[in-house]
Amino acid sequence: MNSRDKRSVLGGLFILIGILFLLDNLRILPVEIPYYFFTWQMVLVLIGIYQLLSGETNGGLFFIV
């Protein structure tokens, strides 16, 4: 996977997270999602996990820690 594809996936992830934030704030989601899934810390952990899975160990650990 080249860097352009990685950026596209990461951008899509940010858009998906933003949509989930919006739907939760508007009370449109039919299920109750725990509050800790919607924190900025969890976004950093998700970015770290994504980087670990794509082989970037140092960057992934930085975001998780």
Buried (B, 14 or more C-beta within 10 A) or exposed (E): EEEEEBEEEBEEBEEEBEEBEEEBEEEEEEEEEEEEEBEEEEBBBBBBEBBBEBEBEEBBEEBBE
